[in-house]
Amino acid sequence: MTKKYTAKIETLSYYDSRVVAEFTGTLEEIADWGHRGRPESPNPDPKYNRYCDNDHMTEAAIDYMTGKPVHGYQWWNDGQGDFPANIEPYADTHSVEVIDAETWNEYQDKEDPSEFIRKYLDWDYFFTLHPEPLPYTEEKVLEYLQYTCDDTQHNVMLEPVA
């Protein structure tokens, strides 16, 4: 049986703190719920990174150092997206800096494409892929909820269900 947790979003107020959103589920379900940004919203907010994005498991990216295709996962705090997380990325010695295949193909007429890309492309073109999905842990899911509830007017809590 998978362990259940309750996530609570509480307003911060000196006089009247109150729970404004609450959800009970597995850590994975809570991360999916948190992707909404505003928990009362029925749909995910596209400005927030997903907890663990698997788009590049089917669509290859290119290791710009070797030119070889790479498949993997993007983690929510790798610094990508329109609204990157303001948190140090989790350590992963097996992660690879990549570039999307379309951008790689644009530079194949250069004498040394990987050298050209390293020297001249803005770092916004690069992103990190991990060979494994980000594990769902209490600490990581709580940090993710704090990221998606991105203002300072809320207290975010995550507690195991008894």
N, C-alpha and C positions, 0 to 999 in steps of 0.2 A: 504494500500500500504506500502510495506517495504521500509524503508529509505535506500538510496544508498550513498556510500562513494567512494572517490578516494584515493587509496594508491599510493604513489610515493616513489621511491628509487632514491636518488640523490647522485652523487659522491661528496666527500668532497675535495675541492681544493681551495686554496687561489686565484687562477687565473681564473679557468674555471669549476665551479660547473655546472653539467648538470644532468637532469633526465635520468637515464639509464633504468628504468622500471616503468610502470604505469598500474594500473588496477582499473576499476570501477565496483562496485557490492555491494551486501549486506555485512554486517560484516562477516557472515558465508562464503560467497563466497570468500571474501578477505583472511580469515584465510586459506581456502583450497588452494588458490593461493600462500599464503606465505609458505605453507608446502613444496613447491618446493625447498626452500633454495635459490637457484639462480633463481630469478623470470623469467628469460628468458628461463629456462628449461621447457620442456613440461610435465615432470613427477615429482612426489613428490620425495624428497630426503629422503631415509629411515633412515639417521642418525639423522634427526630431529624428535622430538616427535610430534604427531598430537595434534592439539589444544585440542580436547577432544576425547579420545579413548574409544570406547564402546565395546571392545573385551570381557570384563568380564561381560557383560550383559547376554551373552549366555553361557559362559564358567566360571564356578564358581571358585572362589578363597576361601581360608580358613582363617577365623579369628583365628590366632594361639593361642589366649588367650582362646577361647571357643571351638575351633574345629568345629565350624558350618560353612556351606557354605555361602559365601557372593557374591552378584552381585553388580556391580557398574561401575563407570566411572573413568578413569585415566585422570588427567588434565596435560597439557603440562609442567607445572613448578613444579611437585611433586618430582623432583630429580631423576627420573628413566631414563632408556635408555642409549644408547652408548654415547650420547651427551647431558647430562642433562643441564637444564637451570640454569644459574647463577643468580637466582632471588629468593627472599623469597617466599615460597609457599603461595597461597591465603588462608586466614583463612576459615576453615570449621569445625565446632564443631561436625559434623555428620560423618566425615571421619573415616575410619577404617584401621589399619595396617594389612596387610594380607600376605599370602604366597601362592604360586600356589599349586593346589591340588596334583600334581605329587610329589612335594617335601614333602608335608605333609604326603602322603601315604608311603614314604620311611622310615618315623620315627615312624610308628604305633606300631612297636615291642618294643619300649622303654616303660619303666614303666609309665612315665608321658611325653607324646610327646610334649605338649606345653612347659613344663619346660625345656626339653632337647633342643628344638628349640631356646628358648630365650637365653639359656646359650651358646650354641655351634655353632650356625649358624652365618655366616657373614651377616651383614645388607644388602648386595647386594641381598639376597634372598627375602627381604621384599619389599613391595610396598604399596602405599596408594590407597584406593578406596573411591569414593564419591557416595552417593546415588542419586545425581542429576548431570546432565551435567553442565559443566562450562558455565555460561551465556556469550553471545557475547555482550561485551560492547566496546565502543571506546577505553578506557584505556587498557583493557586486550588484544584486538586485536592488538593495536599498540605495546604493550610490546612483543606479540608473533612475530610480524613482525621483531622487533629489534633482537629477539633471532634467528630467521631463517636467518636473514641477518647478520651473526655473526662476521663480521669484523668491524673495526673502520673506514673504508674508505667510509662509506655511511651514509647519513642522511635519516631517514625513516619518512615519513609524512602520516597522515591520515586526510582527510578533508571531511565534508559532501558535497554532491552535491547540489547545489542551485536549 
